[in-house]
Amino acid sequence: MRELLPELSDWLTAGTPFALATVVAVRGSAPRAPGATMAVTASGAVAGSVSGGCVESDVYEVATETLTTGRTELRTYGISDEAFGAGLTCGGTIDVLVRPCVAPADREGLRILVGTVAAGEPVALATVVSGAARRGARLLVRDGRADGSLGDEGLDAAVTDDARGLLAQGATGSIRYGAHGERRMQDVTVFVQTYAPAPRMLVFGAIDHAAATARIGSFLGYRVTVCDARPAFATRERFPTADEVVCAWPHTYLASTPVDARTVVCVLTHDPKFDVPLLAAALRSPAAYIGVMGSRRTHADRLARLREAGVDEAGLARLASPVGLDLGARTPEETAVSIAAEIIQHRWGGTGRPLAELSGAIHHAPL
């Protein structure tokens, strides 16, 4: 739902009634993951998607209906048996929760959610999907507090704890409880959608390839920082899409900035005086991905220098170098696509091979 926040903010400010349709469960292959959301206003405006087009028309009708009835609906979509029925063509099944956002308390909760996400603060939205509790009841969990209620104090407490755990992992999913929050029971299903701050992409080396990589990093939802030690190159004018541009020695900056298990590092300098101390520092961090530009000869020389600097073989094996997948890229923009493809592959565990050559599930579960 993160991509819908600008529209939701405008509609909340204008007092526009709308309904939210959210994918709360996926079984088998499906176009979009849990958390995918479509919003429909009373006047018929639409934002977002729950399936990439397969069932949007039916969900639109359900959303319009909920704005009239005020009831929250849960719909399941699989392969349609009817020639013109709503269904998925990919063979999977999705559950979509459609909830009107008309009541003042609901809109205030969403207003808090939108503002918290815009401020870059972690927040989770827990919604009752089915069971003994009232379907559609919501609980907004932030650092140090929770707003709203799922209808039971024990359930609120259990969901608050679990939502904070999911936030720490950056995960979204459904959890089942007893009616009063008891573990290992199946009376209530709660969907917890988390909004952790955007993961970071650190791009080192203010070259043309870095500008293209910064653009595609922003497109993929990363908070992008470009860093270079040369003042003439590390300028806002050269990297308008980056969230920040830093003029500093790369290894010094890396040592001073937060790096976590979702951070990706792209080293595009291919200069030993920058690369070696930077990579030695990066390999001591929990970064998810460390890609390094350079020819195979440059990489062999780099490995030798890193060994001399004390980096062990396990650390060297973490380096993706030469950076990117083999797409035949030539231009900076094509190279950026290659780098982005490798980051996605690393994140989800894909093979990097053409889907036409493979069989089985298209969408990979996270590693």
PEDA-V426005 format. One record per residue. N is the residue number from 0. RES is the residue in one letter. PSI is psi in whole degrees, 0 to 359 (999 if undefined). Layout:
# PEDA-V426005
N_RES_PSI + N_RES_PSI
This chain:
# PEDA-V426005
0_M_350 + 1_R_322 + 2_E_344 + 3_L_352 + 4_L_321 + 5_P_316 + 6_E_317 + 7_L_320 + 8_S_316 + 9_D_316 + 10_W_322 + 11_L_319 + 12_T_321 + 13_A_352 + 14_G_23 + 15_T_125 + 16_P_142 + 17_F_164 + 18_A_148 + 19_L_127 + 20_A_122 + 21_T_133 + 22_V_119 + 23_V_350 + 24_A_146 + 25_V_133 + 26_R_123 + 27_G_202 + 28_S_133 + 29_A_153 + 30_P_326 + 31_R_155 + 32_A_166 + 33_P_137 + 34_G_340 + 35_A_135 + 36_T_144 + 37_M_136 + 38_A_140 + 39_V_126 + 40_T_167 + 41_A_335 + 42_S_357 + 43_G_2 + 44_A_144 + 45_V_140 + 46_A_141 + 47_G_187 + 48_S_147 + 49_V_345 + 50_S_7 + 51_G_15 + 52_G_341 + 53_C_314 + 54_V_10 + 55_E_322 + 56_S_317 + 57_D_318 + 58_V_322 + 59_Y_315 + 60_E_319 + 61_V_317 + 62_A_317 + 63_T_321 + 64_E_319 + 65_T_330 + 66_L_337 + 67_T_316 + 68_T_333 + 69_G_5 + 70_R_145 + 71_T_134 + 72_E_146 + 73_L_120 + 74_R_143 + 75_T_133 + 76_Y_126 + 77_G_213 + 78_I_128 + 79_S_136 + 80_D_351 + 81_E_148 + 82_A_322 + 83_F_20 + 84_G_160 + 85_A_129 + 86_G_170 + 87_L_140 + 88_T_350 + 89_C_354 + 90_G_352 + 91_G_185 + 92_T_138 + 93_I_147 + 94_D_131 + 95_V_123 + 96_L_124 + 97_V_120 + 98_R_127 + 99_P_143 + 100_C_81 + 101_V_320 + 102_A_144 + 103_P_319 + 104_A_320 + 105_D_316 + 106_R_324 + 107_E_321 + 108_G_317 + 109_L_325 + 110_R_319 + 111_I_317 + 112_L_310 + 113_V_315 + 114_G_322 + 115_T_316 + 116_V_318 + 117_A_329 + 118_A_359 + 119_G_22 + 120_E_145 + 121_P_140 + 122_V_149 + 123_A_142 + 124_L_115 + 125_A_131 + 126_T_133 + 127_V_126 + 128_V_317 + 129_S_164 + 130_G_203 + 131_A_332 + 132_A_166 + 133_R_121 + 134_R_133 + 135_G_349 + 136_A_143 + 137_R_150 + 138_L_124 + 139_L_120 + 140_V_120 + 141_R_176 + 142_D_111 + 143_G_355 + 144_R_164 + 145_A_141 + 146_D_140 + 147_G_189 + 148_S_149 + 149_L_4 + 150_G_355 + 151_D_134 + 152_E_319 + 153_G_320 + 154_L_318 + 155_D_316 + 156_A_316 + 157_A_316 + 158_V_322 + 159_T_315 + 160_D_313 + 161_D_325 + 162_A_321 + 163_R_325 + 164_G_317 + 165_L_323 + 166_L_318 + 167_A_330 + 168_Q_347 + 169_G_31 + 170_A_154 + 171_T_141 + 172_G_179 + 173_S_144 + 174_I_143 + 175_R_145 + 176_Y_170 + 177_G_172 + 178_A_335 + 179_H_23 + 180_G_10 + 181_E_141 + 182_R_159 + 183_R_32 + 184_M_167 + 185_Q_20 + 186_D_329 + 187_V_133 + 188_T_127 + 189_V_127 + 190_F_124 + 191_V_114 + 192_Q_122 + 193_T_149 + 194_Y_81 + 195_A_156 + 196_P_150 + 197_A_141 + 198_P_159 + 199_R_144 + 200_M_120 + 201_L_116 + 202_V_119 + 203_F_128 + 204_G_105 + 205_A_68 + 206_I_178 + 207_D_322 + 208_H_327 + 209_A_321 + 210_A_316 + 211_A_320 + 212_T_321 + 213_A_320 + 214_R_314 + 215_I_332 + 216_G_317 + 217_S_319 + 218_F_325 + 219_L_357 + 220_G_11 + 221_Y_152 + 222_R_112 + 223_V_130 + 224_T_130 + 225_V_130 + 226_C_136 + 227_D_148 + 228_A_354 + 229_R_113 + 230_P_327 + 231_A_338 + 232_F_324 + 233_A_77 + 234_T_151 + 235_R_325 + 236_E_325 + 237_R_341 + 238_F_66 + 239_P_337 + 240_T_348 + 241_A_148 + 242_D_329 + 243_E_148 + 244_V_124 + 245_V_131 + 246_C_104 + 247_A_162 + 248_W_131 + 249_P_313 + 250_H_329 + 251_T_316 + 252_Y_316 + 253_L_323 + 254_A_341 + 255_S_358 + 256_T_150 + 257_P_134 + 258_V_126 + 259_D_188 + 260_A_358 + 261_R_354 + 262_T_138 + 263_V_140 + 264_V_125 + 265_C_113 + 266_V_108 + 267_L_14 + 268_T_325 + 269_H_51 + 270_D_118 + 271_P_325 + 272_K_336 + 273_F_315 + 274_D_312 + 275_V_306 + 276_P_327 + 277_L_312 + 278_L_325 + 279_A_321 + 280_A_317 + 281_A_323 + 282_L_348 + 283_R_354 + 284_S_168 + 285_P_17 + 286_A_141 + 287_A_329 + 288_Y_135 + 289_I_102 + 290_G_140 + 291_V_125 + 292_M_150 + 293_G_160 + 294_S_171 + 295_R_323 + 296_R_318 + 297_T_320 + 298_H_320 + 299_A_317 + 300_D_320 + 301_R_317 + 302_L_318 + 303_A_317 + 304_R_321 + 305_L_323 + 306_R_319 + 307_E_330 + 308_A_0 + 309_G_8 + 310_V_131 + 311_D_175 + 312_E_326 + 313_A_321 + 314_G_316 + 315_L_328 + 316_A_344 + 317_R_343 + 318_L_131 + 319_A_96 + 320_S_133 + 321_P_143 + 322_V_145 + 323_G_166 + 324_L_157 + 325_D_92 + 326_L_358 + 327_G_23 + 328_A_144 + 329_R_311 + 330_T_164 + 331_P_321 + 332_E_317 + 333_E_321 + 334_T_322 + 335_A_321 + 336_V_319 + 337_S_316 + 338_I_315 + 339_A_320 + 340_A_320 + 341_E_322 + 342_I_316 + 343_I_316 + 344_Q_316 + 345_H_322 + 346_R_317 + 347_W_353 + 348_G_26 + 349_G_168 + 350_T_336 + 351_G_2 + 352_R_160 + 353_P_135 + 354_L_330 + 355_A_339 + 356_E_355 + 357_L_165 + 358_S_170 + 359_G_194 + 360_A_140 + 361_I_320 + 362_H_126 + 363_H_144 + 364_A_151 + 365_P_146 + 366_L_999
